Amino acid sequence: MLAQANGSEKGGDRLLLAARDYQDIEDKVLRGERLTREDGVRLFHCTDLAWLGALADHVRRVTCGDIVYYNVNCHVNLTNICTSHCAFCAFGRDADAKGAYAMTEQDAISLVEDAMRDPNLAGLHVVSGLHPTWTFEDYVSRLEAIHRRFPTLYIKGFTGVEITHFAKISGLSVRAVLMELKERGGLQAIAGGGAEILSDRVRGALCPEKATADEWLLVARTAHGLGIKSNASMLYGHIETLEERVDHLIRLRDLQDETGGFQTFICFPFLPKHTKLGEKVKQTSMWDDLRTMAISRLMLDNFRNIKAYWVMLTVPVAQVALGFGANDIDGTVHKETILHDAGAASPVALAEDQIIRIIREAGRRPAACDCNFNILRIVDEGARHGQH
């Protein structure tokens, strides 16, 4: 998809310019200049998907080379009982609803013990519903029990929404909540979910009972100040405008300029099955998924890692997304439930050799990493240790 410039072309290498109306944006990207809000909105109206992918893939190669990160991980969803009633969610339940559950400490330990049968398990992803009767201590004690039993596992736990909820029900500050989770529960990073779209209009319509955009950003800023890394995400393809997608990306970019604490960015396409909103909104197309991935790479110039989350995108689309700016494909997951309740068409887990094959078929180098993006081994070169 790339063409080398001949000697008469100024500015060095140039992409194939099928998208002539966007040459000014291409020139900015090739010069390493930051894209504006106007640039981002224009890109969402670009119909030349091949050019858009090539431009994002160029930035990916310059930023992080041909390595694709993956990890062997396990998702732990402590409860699906939740007070938020988000219109886009199929996971949350009322306490008396069919399928509602709340794990005990032993339930959580048993789940991780099962995942530990894989000797390469590197970390846990712990998220939950906002249980109406659980106290902050109920959440902390479960995380602490897991950490005591498996002290070497990296724990990425809870979203900005959950942290905000913990602060409200405990009367503690966000900082105090994070310190408690870190010191007692072994928390090393917080999850990137719950950002949805960082727009008061969208959140007021779809999830008025959960953390606001400013509250979500405050949690991330506070965590980064404590040395706790986090992920960032965007849930798209529902009622948001294209302008709101771009504004969301810019708010994340601005905070990353300030703190440098985001590890990776994840595009979450809305999955409509079994949701209230699904009666009115259809699932995103592969076209939209790939253009959103590419534009995210182009707008988020201070994020090293962009994730093609196979659980939501499906494996085939995630594999193609590796050519649209992504350099992270998440992990084995062990057993995912939140997104499959919303009709995710992907498997609930993948074996490590399947992930390696997906990456290699895309012409990239698989690198097993821990949840902090420290490389444990580059698969095609044998064991290797170090950091990216």
Secondary structure, 3 states (H helix, E strand, C coil): CEECCCCCCCCCCEECCCCHHHHHHHHHHHCCCCCCHHHHHHHHCCCCHHHHHHHHHHHHHHHHCCEEEEECEEEEECECECCCCCCCCCCCECCCCCCCCECCHHHHHHHHHHHCCCCCCCEEEEECCCCCCCCHHHHHHHHHHHHHHCCCCEEEECCHHHHHHHHHHHCCCHHHHHHHHHHHHCEEEECCCCCCCCCHHHHHHHCCCCCCHHHHHHHHHHHHHCCCEEEEEEEECCCCCHHHHHHHHHHHHHHHHHHCCEEEEEEEECCCCCCCHHHCCCCCCHHHHHHHHHHHHHHCCCCCEEECCHHHHCHHHHHHHCCCCCCEEEECCCCCCCCHHHCCCCCCCCCHHHHHHHHHHCCCEEEEECCCCEEEEEHHHCEEEEEC
